[in-house]
C-alpha cells in the first residue's frame, strides 16, 4: 500500500476555497471508502451552509475580474491545467480507481477523456462570437454580444469523478464564469486534486471552489436560494434533477441537466454480429456498466439473437473481476453495497419473471461490492430491468422481428439520452437514427462520447448540451444592443 499512501498523502482533504485548503466551519469530516475492500481511504472536510456562503462570497468577489480577463489568458490557464492533468495521469487514474472502483485501464481512459475537455474549451475561449448586422427595416443596426452567466454551481456524480467535472469547469472558465463544485460524497478526492492542479496552473483565487459534503442539500440549498448564483449544472439521476429544477425556479436560474438514461442497443438482422458484440462490450461493460450512456437494453433481431447472445456471453463470462488496481482486472466493484443490492434486485425480479441467466446473475462473495458480469436473455419487456437504469455489469437482451418493432421498443421509455444501432445499411442507419427519441445516436459504434461533440439528452434525460461548440453556450448570456444607423 506504500504507493497508495504516498498518493493519498498528496491529495487535498480540506475544502478548496480561495485557492487553498481550509477546514469546514463546523470542523466536521466524513470518510471516503475503497469500494473494493470497504477500507477508509481518507477523511475529508464536511462542508455545511456557512462554507457554501463563504465559497459564493469568494466567487462573487472575483466574478467581474475573471469575466474581464482576456479570453486568451483564460485559454492559457485551461491549457496549462490540461497539461498538468496529463502529466499526472497515473496519479489521477489510480486515485479514481481507489475511490470509485473502476479498473485502472478504464481510469486511464477517463483521464485522457476528461483532460481533453480542458484543452477543447481552452480553444473555444477565444472564439466566443457575437454579430453585427443592419436591421432588415433599415432603421438601425443590430449588435449581439455574449457575456458570462456569472457564478455557477456544478453538482457532479461519482461514476466519472474527473470527466464530469472538467466537462462543466472547462466551459464555465472559458466563458468567464466562476464556479463552485459539489462533488459526489463517494468520490471527492479526484475533484480536490483537480482544484489543486488549477491553482498550480495559475487560476486566480476564488474562481473555483470545491465543497465536499455528506449533506448535499445543506450546501446546494442555500446556494440556489441566493440571488447571486446564476446557474446550476447537474449530472445525476432524473429524480434529483427534477428537484433541482424545481428549486432553481425561485431565482430563475439557468440550468443544465444531464440526467438518467435507458439506452437501447439495437442489432438488426443485417448487422456484422462480431462488430456488434464488440460494440456491446464497450457500450454495456465500460465503467462496469455504471454509466448513463450504458447500453441498458440490448434489442436484437430474433434471426441473429442466439448468435449474438452466445458470443456476448462468452466474452462477458471471461471477464476478470477484482479490485480495479490489480493487474488484469476488467470489472471492479460497484460503488456501494446499496448499488449492488439494487442491481441484484433487478436481476432477481427479471429471472422470476422468466428471464434466462446465460452467465453470472449473483453478487460475488467476499469483501467489497462486487457483482458477477451477467447476461440475461428472454427478458420480459415488462420487467423493471427494462424500464430502469441498471448501473451495473448486466446485459439484458430482448428480441424483435421488424424495424418498426425495434424502434417502438427503443422509444418505450421516459428517457432519451443515448442509443446505439448496428446495421450495414446506410439508409436504415439514417432512418432509424431519425426515428429514435434520443439526444445521441451511435451508428456501428459502442462509444460515442467526444469532447468535440454535444453531449445531452431529450425527454427525462435532461436539458442542454455539454461539450462541442454548444457546450460553452450554456455559460453565456446573449445581449442585444440597438444602434442608430
C-alpha positions in Angstrom: 0.0 0.0 0.0 3.0 2.3 0.1 2.4 3.8 -3.3 -1.3 4.3 -2.4 -0.3 6.0 0.8 2.1 8.3 -1.0 -0.6 9.3 -3.5 -3.3 9.8 -0.8 -1.0 12.0 1.3 -0.5 14.4 -1.6 -4.2 14.9 -2.2 -6.0 17.8 -0.5 -8.6 16.7 2.1 -9.9 20.2 3.1 -12.5 22.4 1.5 -10.9 24.2 -1.5 -11.8 27.9 -1.3 -9.8 30.9 -2.3 -7.1 28.8 -3.9 -6.3 26.7 -0.9 -7.5 24.2 1.7 -9.5 25.1 4.8 -11.4 23.2 7.5 -15.2 23.1 7.4 -16.9 25.8 9.5 -18.1 23.2 12.0 -14.9 21.2 11.9 -16.7 18.1 10.6 -15.2 15.4 8.4 -16.5 12.3 6.6 -14.7 9.2 5.4 -14.1 8.2 1.8 -14.1 4.4 1.3 -12.4 2.0 -1.1 -15.4 0.0 -2.6 -13.1 -3.0 -3.3 -12.5 -3.5 0.4 -14.6 -1.1 2.4 -11.5 0.4 4.0 -11.2 4.1 4.7 -9.0 5.9 2.2 -9.2 9.4 3.7 -11.2 11.7 5.8 -12.2 15.0 4.1 -13.7 18.2 5.4 -17.5 18.2 5.5 -19.0 21.4 4.2 -22.1 23.0 5.6 -24.1 26.1 4.9 -21.5 28.7 6.2 -18.9 27.1 3.9 -21.3 27.4 0.9 -21.8 31.0 1.6 -18.1 31.6 2.0 -17.4 30.0 -1.3 -20.1 32.1 -3.0 -18.7 35.2 -1.4 -15.4 34.3 -2.9 -16.8 33.6 -6.4 -18.8 36.8 -6.4 -15.8 38.9 -5.3 -13.7 37.8 -8.3 -16.5 37.3 -10.9 -16.2 40.7 -12.6 -12.4 40.5 -12.7 -12.4 37.0 -14.1 -15.1 37.9 -16.7 -12.8 40.8 -17.8 -9.8 38.6 -18.1 -8.6 38.3 -21.7 -10.0 35.2 -23.4 -6.5 34.2 -24.4 -5.4 34.4 -20.8 -8.3 32.2 -19.7 -7.4 29.8 -22.5 -3.8 29.6 -21.4 -4.8 28.7 -17.9 -7.1 25.9 -19.2 -4.3 24.7 -21.4 -1.9 24.6 -18.5 -4.4 22.7 -16.5 -4.8 20.2 -19.3 -1.0 19.7 -19.4 -0.8 19.2 -15.7 -3.6 16.7 -15.6 -1.9 14.9 -18.5 1.4 14.9 -16.7 -0.2 13.4 -13.6 -2.4 11.0 -15.5 -1.3 8.0 -13.4 -2.0 9.8 -10.2 -5.5 10.8 -11.3 -6.2 7.3 -12.7 -5.1 5.5 -9.5 -7.0 7.9 -7.3 -10.2 7.4 -9.3 -9.7 3.6 -9.1 -9.2 3.8 -5.3 -12.3 5.9 -4.5 -14.6 4.8 -7.3 -13.5 1.2 -8.0 -13.3 1.1 -11.8 -10.5 -0.9 -13.4 -7.2 1.0 -13.8 -7.3 0.9 -17.7 -10.8 2.5 -17.5 -9.5 5.2 -15.2 -6.7 6.0 -17.6 -9.2 6.3 -20.4 -11.2 8.7 -18.3 -8.2 10.9 -17.5 -7.5 11.2 -21.3 -11.1 11.9 -22.0 -11.6 14.3 -19.0 -8.4 16.3 -19.6 -9.5 16.8 -23.3 -12.4 19.0 -22.2 -9.8 21.4 -20.7 -7.9 21.5 -24.0 -11.1 21.7 -26.1 -12.5 24.6 -24.1 -9.1 26.4 -24.0 -9.5 26.6 -27.7 -13.2 27.7 -27.5 -12.5 30.6 -25.1 -11.0 33.0 -27.8 -13.8 32.0 -30.2 -16.8 33.4 -28.4 -18.6 35.3 -31.0 -21.5 37.8 -31.5 -22.8 39.5 -34.6 -23.3 42.9 -36.2 -25.9 43.4 -38.9 -28.1 46.0 -40.5 -31.7 45.8 -39.3 -33.8 44.5 -42.2 -36.0 47.5 -41.9 -33.0 49.8 -42.4 -33.8 51.8 -39.3 -30.7 50.9 -37.4 -28.1 48.3 -36.7 -28.2 45.1 -34.5 -25.2 44.3 -32.3 -25.4 41.0 -30.5 -22.8 40.2 -27.8 -22.1 37.4 -25.4 -21.4 37.7 -21.7 -20.7 35.1 -18.9 -23.7 34.0 -17.0 -22.0 34.6 -13.7 -21.3 32.4 -10.6 -22.3 28.8 -11.2 -22.9 25.7 -9.1 -21.8 22.3 -10.5 -23.0 19.1 -8.9 -21.1 16.2 -10.2 -21.6 12.4 -9.9 -19.4 9.6 -8.6 -19.1 7.4 -11.7 -16.8 9.7 -13.7 -15.2 11.8 -11.0 -12.8 13.7 -13.3 -14.6 14.0 -16.6 -18.0 15.1 -15.3 -16.1 17.9 -13.5 -13.9 19.0 -16.4 -16.9 18.9 -18.8 -18.5 21.6 -16.6 -15.5 23.5 -15.3 -13.9 23.8 -18.8 -16.7 25.8 -20.5 -17.5 27.8 -17.4 -14.0 29.1 -17.0 -13.6 29.6 -20.8 -16.8 31.7 -20.8 -15.6 33.8 -17.9 -17.8 32.3 -15.1 -16.7 31.5 -11.6 -17.7 28.1 -10.3 -18.4 26.2 -7.1 -18.3 22.4 -7.4 -20.0 20.0 -5.1 -18.6 16.5 -5.9 -20.3 13.3 -5.0 -19.8 12.2 -1.4 -18.3 8.9 -2.5 -15.6 10.4 -4.8 -14.5 13.9 -3.6 -10.7 13.2 -3.8 -10.4 13.4 -7.5 -12.1 16.8 -7.7 -10.0 18.2 -4.8 -6.8 17.1 -6.6 -8.1 18.8 -9.8 -8.7 22.0 -7.9 -5.1 21.9 -6.6 -3.9 21.5 -10.2 -5.9 24.5 -11.4 -4.2 26.6 -8.7 -0.9 25.4 -10.0 -2.0 26.3 -13.5 -2.4 29.9 -12.5 -6.2 30.1 -11.9 -6.9 33.1 -9.7 -8.0 32.5 -6.1 -11.8 32.3 -5.8 -12.6 31.4 -9.4 -13.0 27.7 -8.5 -14.1 26.2 -5.2 -14.7 22.6 -4.2 -17.1 21.7 -1.4 -17.2 18.0 -0.4 -20.1 17.3 1.9 -22.1 14.5 3.4 -25.2 16.8 3.4 -25.7 17.9 -0.2 -28.9 19.8 0.5 -27.3 21.8 3.2 -24.8 23.1 0.7 -26.8 23.3 -2.5 -30.0 24.7 -1.0 -28.6 27.9 0.4 -26.6 28.5 -2.8 -29.6 28.0 -5.1 -31.7 30.3 -3.0 -29.1 33.1 -3.1 -29.8 35.6 -5.8 -26.1 36.0 -6.5 -25.9 32.5 -8.0 -26.9 32.5 -11.7 -26.6 28.9 -12.9 -26.7 25.3 -11.7 -25.4 22.4 -13.7 -26.0 18.8 -12.6 -25.2 15.3 -13.7 -27.0 12.5 -11.9 -30.4 10.9 -11.5 -33.6 12.2 -13.1 -35.3 12.2 -9.7 -32.7 14.6 -8.2 -32.6 16.6 -11.4 -36.3 17.3 -11.1 -35.9 18.6 -7.6 -33.1 20.9 -8.6 -35.1 22.2 -11.5 -37.9 23.0 -9.0 -35.5 24.7 -6.6 -34.0 26.7 -9.5 -37.3 28.3 -10.2 -37.3 30.7 -7.2 -34.2 32.6 -8.6 -34.9 31.7 -12.3 -31.5 30.1 -12.6 -30.1 28.9 -15.8 -30.0 25.1 -15.7 -28.1 22.4 -17.4 -29.2 18.9 -16.6 -27.6 15.6 -17.7 -29.9 13.1 -16.2 -30.7 9.4 -16.3 -30.6 7.1 -19.3 -32.0 3.8 -20.6 -30.0 3.4 -23.8 -31.3 0.9 -26.4 -28.7 -1.1 -28.3 -30.4 -2.3 -31.5 -28.8 -5.1 -33.5 -30.5 -5.5 -36.9 -30.5 -8.7 -38.9 -28.0 -7.3 -41.5 -25.5 -6.3 -38.8 -21.9 -7.6 -38.6 -22.6 -9.7 -35.5 -19.0 -9.8 -34.4 -18.7 -6.0 -34.6 -22.0 -5.7 -32.7 -20.6 -7.9 -29.9 -17.5 -5.7 -29.8 -19.7 -2.6 -29.6 -21.9 -4.1 -26.9 -18.9 -4.9 -24.8 -17.9 -1.3 -24.9 -21.4 0.2 -24.6 -22.5 -2.1 -21.8 -19.4 -3.1 -19.8 -17.5 0.2 -19.9 -17.1 1.5 -16.4 -18.6 -1.7 -15.1 -22.0 -0.6 -16.6 -22.0 2.4 -14.2 -22.6 5.0 -16.9 -25.7 6.9 -18.0 -24.8 6.1 -21.6 -24.5 2.4 -20.9 -26.5 0.0 -23.2 -29.3 -0.7 -20.8 -31.5 -2.7 -23.2 -30.0 -4.9 -25.9 -32.7 -5.2 -28.5 -31.6 -7.9 -31.0 -33.2 -9.2 -34.2 -34.5 -12.7 -33.5 -32.8 -14.1 -36.6 -29.4 -13.3 -35.1 -30.2 -13.2 -31.4 -28.8 -16.6 -30.4 -25.6 -16.0 -32.3 -25.2 -12.5 -30.8 -26.1 -13.7 -27.3 -23.8 -16.7 -27.4 -20.8 -14.7 -28.5 -21.5 -11.9 -26.0 -22.0 -14.4 -23.2 -18.6 -16.0 -23.9 -16.9 -12.6 -23.8 -18.6 -11.4 -20.6 -18.2 -14.8 -18.8 -14.4 -14.5 -19.4 -14.1 -11.0 -17.8 -11.9 -10.9 -14.7 -13.5 -9.4 -11.6 -11.4 -7.9 -8.8 -10.0 -4.7 -7.3 -9.5 -2.1 -10.0 -5.9 -1.6 -9.1 -4.9 -5.3 -9.6 -3.3 -6.3 -12.8 -5.7 -7.8 -15.3 -8.9 -6.6 -13.7 -11.6 -5.8 -16.1 -14.6 -5.3 -13.8 -14.1 -3.6 -10.5 -16.6 -3.3 -7.6 -19.9 -1.3 -7.7 -19.7 1.9 -5.8 -21.6 0.9 -2.7 -23.4 -2.0 -1.1 -26.7 -0.2 -1.8 -25.9 -0.1 -5.5 -25.0 -3.8 -5.6 -28.3 -4.6 -3.8 -30.2 -2.6 -6.4 -28.6 -4.5 -9.3 -29.2 -7.8 -7.6 -32.9 -7.0 -7.1 -33.3 -6.1 -10.7 -31.8 -9.3 -11.8 -33.8 -11.4 -9.4 -37.0 -9.8 -10.4 -36.2 -10.3 -14.1 -35.4 -14.0 -13.5 -38.6 -14.5 -11.5 -40.5 -13.0 -14.5 -39.0 -15.5 -16.9 -35.6 -14.2 -18.0 -32.8 -16.7 -18.5 -29.4 -16.3 -16.9 -26.7 -17.1 -19.5 -23.8 -16.2 -17.2 -23.4 -14.6 -13.8 -26.5 -13.5 -12.0 -25.3 -13.1 -8.4 -23.1 -11.0 -6.1 -19.5 -12.0 -5.6 -18.8 -13.3 -2.1 -16.1 -11.6 -0.1 -15.1 -8.1 0.9 -16.1 -5.2 -1.4 -19.2 -4.6 -3.5 -18.6 -6.9 -6.5 -21.3 -8.3 -8.8 -20.7 -11.0 -11.4 -20.7 -9.9 -15.1 -24.1 -11.1 -16.2 -26.1 -11.8 -19.4 -29.9 -12.2 -19.3 -31.8 -13.5 -22.3 -35.5 -13.8 -23.0 -36.1 -10.8 -20.7 -39.8 -9.9 -20.4 -40.4 -6.4 -21.7 -42.5 -5.6 -18.6 -39.5 -6.3 -16.3 -38.2 -3.5 -14.1 -34.7 -4.1 -15.6 -36.0 -3.0 -19.0 -37.6 0.2 -17.6 -34.9 1.3 -15.1 -31.2 2.1 -15.3 -29.2 -1.0 -14.2 -26.0 0.8 -13.5 -24.1 -2.4 -13.2 -22.4 -5.2 -15.3 -25.7 -6.8 -16.5 -26.7 -7.1 -20.2 -30.4 -7.6 -20.6 -31.4 -9.0 -24.1 -34.8 -8.9 -25.8 -35.8 -9.8 -29.3 -37.7 -8.2 -32.2 -38.8 -9.1 -35.8 -39.4 -5.9 -37.6 -37.7 -2.5 -37.8 -40.9 -0.8 -36.5 -40.9 -3.1 -33.5 -37.3 -2.3 -32.7 -38.0 1.5 -32.9 -41.1 1.2 -30.8 -39.2 -0.8 -28.2 -36.3 1.6 -28.1 -38.6 4.6 -27.6 -40.8 2.9 -25.0 -39.1 4.8 -22.1 -39.2 8.2 -20.4 -35.5 8.6 -21.1 -33.7 9.7 -24.2 -30.0 10.1 -23.7 -28.1 7.7 -25.9 -29.0 5.0 -28.4 -27.0 2.6 -30.5 -27.7 1.0 -33.9 -25.8 -1.8 -35.6 -26.7 -2.3 -39.3 -24.8 -2.4 -42.6 -27.4 -0.3 -44.4 -26.8 3.5 -44.6 -30.4 4.1 -45.4 -31.5 2.2 -42.3 -28.9 3.9 -40.1 -30.2 7.4 -41.0 -33.9 6.4 -41.0 -33.7 4.7 -37.6 -31.5 7.4 -36.1 -34.0 10.0 -37.1 -36.9 8.0 -35.5 -35.2 7.3 -32.2 -36.1 9.7 -29.4 -32.6 10.2 -28.2 -30.2 13.1 -27.9 -27.2 11.0 -29.2 -27.1 8.0 -31.5 -24.1 5.8 -32.2 -24.1 4.0 -35.6 -21.9 0.9 -35.5 -20.1 2.4 -32.5 -20.2 1.4 -28.9 -18.5 4.5 -27.5 -19.9 7.9 -28.6 -18.7 10.4 -26.1 -16.3 13.0 -27.6 -15.3 16.4 -26.1 -15.8 17.9 -29.6 -19.4 16.7 -29.8 -22.5 17.9 -27.9 -23.5 15.6 -25.1 -27.1 15.7 -23.9 -30.5 14.1 -24.0 -34.2 14.6 -24.6 -37.3 13.8 -22.6 -36.5 12.9 -19.0 -32.8 12.7 -19.8 -32.1 16.4 -19.3 -31.7 19.9 -20.6 -28.9 21.4 -22.6 -25.7 20.1 -24.0 -22.1 19.7 -22.7 -19.1 19.5 -24.9 -18.7 20.6 -28.5 -19.2 24.2 -29.7 -22.5 24.0 -28.0 -21.1 23.5 -24.5 -19.8 27.0 -23.9 -23.2 28.5 -24.9 -24.6 27.0 -21.7 -22.5 29.5 -19.7 -23.1 32.6 -21.9 -25.9 35.2 -21.9 -27.0 36.9 -25.1 -27.3 40.7 -25.2 -28.8 42.7 -28.0 -27.7 46.3 -28.4 -29.8 48.5 -30.8 -27.7 51.1 -32.6 -28.7 54.1 -34.7 -27.8 53.9 -38.4 
